[in-house]
Amino acid sequence: MHNDYDDRLSCDHLRAERSINDAKLADLVKERKNDNNNNVGIALMDPLFLDLSGSERTEADALTKRNAVLDGLIGQKCPATAAAAP
């Protein structure tokens, strides 16, 4: 999911958006996690493994796809040493 303004975003903006998306995914996981705490780790890698409702699954899928785009942009635009920074 590429946005028209992506080429104008700085490395800091790209990383911030990625971080926000990760927080949203974690919220979805927290809402649906089972008694088994291992599901949280699995879901953070691929939230589509969770038993999410239709709208939650759609949101998780969109966030995951957007994060893939952001990761690509970070890899292209940002120096390797800066990309590793939190």
C-alpha positions in Angstrom: 0.0 0.0 0.0 2.0 2.9 -1.4 0.9 6.5 -0.7 1.5 9.4 -3.0 3.4 11.3 -0.4 5.8 8.4 0.5 8.7 9.8 -1.6 8.6 13.0 0.5 8.8 11.3 3.9 12.0 11.5 5.9 13.6 8.5 7.5 12.3 9.7 10.9 8.7 10.0 9.4 8.9 6.5 7.9 10.2 5.0 11.2 7.5 6.8 13.2 4.7 5.6 10.9 6.1 2.0 11.2 6.2 2.4 15.0 2.6 3.6 15.1 1.5 0.7 12.9 3.2 -1.7 15.2 1.4 -0.2 18.2 -1.9 -0.6 16.4 -1.1 -4.2 15.6 -0.2 -4.8 19.3 -3.5 -3.3 20.3 -5.4 -5.7 18.0 -3.4 -8.6 19.5 -4.1 -7.5 23.1 -7.8 -7.3 22.3 -7.9 -10.9 21.0 -5.1 -12.8 22.7 -5.9 -16.1 24.2 -4.9 -17.4 27.6 -1.8 -18.7 26.0 0.7 -15.8 26.1 2.7 -17.4 23.2 0.0 -16.2 20.8 1.2 -12.6 21.3 4.6 -13.4 19.9 3.2 -15.2 17.0 0.7 -12.5 16.3 3.3 -9.8 16.3 5.1 -11.6 13.6 1.9 -12.3 11.6 -1.3 -11.0 13.2 -3.3 -12.9 10.6 -2.7 -16.1 12.7 -5.1 -14.7 15.3 -8.9 -15.3 15.3 -9.8 -11.8 14.4 -13.2 -10.4 13.4 -13.6 -9.4 9.7 -12.9 -5.7 10.4 -9.9 -6.5 12.7 -8.5 -8.9 10.1 -8.9 -6.3 7.4 -7.1 -3.7 9.6 -4.3 -6.1 10.5 -3.8 -7.0 6.9 -3.7 -3.3 5.8 -1.2 -2.5 8.6 1.0 -5.5 7.7 1.0 -4.6 4.0 1.8 -0.9 4.8 4.6 -2.0 7.1 6.1 -4.0 4.2 6.1 -0.9 2.1 7.6 1.2 4.9 10.3 -1.4 5.4 11.2 -1.2 1.7 11.3 2.6 1.8 13.4 2.6 4.9 15.8 0.2 3.2 16.1 2.4 0.1 16.2 5.8 1.7 17.8 5.4 5.1 21.4 4.6 5.8 21.9 1.1 7.3 23.3 2.4 10.6 20.3 4.8 11.0 17.8 2.0 10.0 19.0 -0.1 12.9 18.3 2.7 15.4 15.1 2.4 17.5 
